[in-house]
């Protein structure tokens, strides 16, 4: 499986976060990224990636969970957030979720990406 449009957009925004540790690379070659599993939970999803140099974004030994990326989806502007799982420098998993228990949209036709500001 390949990365979808929403995943590409939120991952690209994640790389622009100035609060991240020093990046090993500033962009991802999505043609070299393989999805090993994409599981929808009802209120969100988990996408797991095959470990590859294309996703080695940080120095060896860097592990973290977090992210400050949000997106409004479709004409109803459904609010969504994203967590990025980094293990030993590699982006391994992307988690997307809705707020307030809203259902994840079956189809995504519009994407408006934004930075989440803590405290807002």
C-alpha positions in Angstrom: 0.0 0.0 0.0 1.1 3.6 -0.6 0.6 6.7 1.5 -2.6 8.6 0.8 -3.1 12.3 0.1 -4.1 13.2 3.7 -1.1 11.3 5.2 1.3 13.1 2.8 -0.1 16.5 3.7 0.0 16.0 7.5 3.5 14.4 7.3 4.8 17.3 5.3 3.3 19.8 7.9 4.9 17.8 10.7 8.3 18.3 9.2 7.8 22.1 9.3 7.3 22.1 13.1 10.1 24.4 14.6 9.8 22.6 18.0 11.0 19.3 16.6 14.5 17.9 17.4 17.0 18.4 14.5 15.7 16.7 11.4 17.9 14.3 9.5 16.0 15.3 6.3 13.5 18.0 5.6 11.3 16.1 3.1 10.0 12.6 2.5 10.3 10.8 -0.8 6.8 9.3 -0.7 7.5 7.1 -3.7 9.8 5.1 -1.4 7.4 4.8 1.5 5.3 1.6 2.0 2.3 1.3 4.2 2.3 -2.1 6.0 -1.1 -1.6 7.7 -3.9 1.0 7.8 -6.6 0.3 10.4 -9.7 2.5 10.8 -11.1 2.6 14.3 -14.3 4.5 13.7 -13.1 7.8 15.2 -9.8 7.7 13.4 -7.0 5.5 12.0 -3.5 4.1 12.5 -1.2 3.8 9.6 2.0 1.8 10.1 5.0 2.2 7.8 7.7 -0.2 6.6 10.9 1.0 8.1 13.0 2.6 5.4 15.6 5.3 4.9 12.9 7.4 3.4 11.4 7.7 6.9 14.6 8.1 8.9 13.8 11.7 9.9 15.8 12.1 13.1 19.1 10.9 14.6 19.5 7.3 15.7 18.1 6.9 19.2 15.4 9.6 18.8 12.0 8.3 20.0 8.9 10.4 20.5 5.1 10.5 20.3 3.4 13.8 19.5 2.7 16.3 16.8 1.1 19.7 16.4 -0.8 19.1 13.2 -4.6 19.4 12.7 -6.8 19.3 9.7 -10.4 20.3 8.8 -11.9 17.7 6.5 -14.6 18.0 3.9 -17.4 20.6 3.7 -18.5 20.0 7.3 -14.9 21.0 8.4 -14.6 18.0 10.7 -11.7 18.7 13.1 -9.0 16.1 13.2 -5.7 15.7 14.9 -2.6 13.6 14.3 0.1 11.9 16.4 3.4 10.9 14.9 5.3 7.9 16.4 9.0 8.0 16.0 11.2 5.1 17.1 14.9 5.1 16.9 14.8 8.0 14.4 12.2 6.5 12.1 8.7 7.6 11.6 6.9 4.3 12.2 3.2 5.1 12.7 0.7 7.9 12.0 -2.4 8.2 14.1 -5.4 10.3 13.0 -8.4 11.0 15.2 -11.5 13.2 15.4 -12.5 15.3 18.4 -15.5 14.6 20.5 -16.1 11.1 19.2 -17.1 12.2 15.7 -16.9 9.4 13.2 -14.0 9.4 10.7 -15.3 10.4 7.3 -15.6 7.5 4.8 -14.4 9.7 2.0 -12.2 12.8 2.1 -12.8 15.4 -0.5 -11.3 18.6 1.1 -8.3 19.0 3.4 -7.3 22.2 5.2 -4.1 21.6 7.2 -3.2 23.8 10.2 -0.7 24.0 13.1 -2.2 23.2 16.5 -1.1 25.8 19.0 -0.9 24.5 22.6 -3.4 26.2 24.9 -5.8 27.1 22.2 
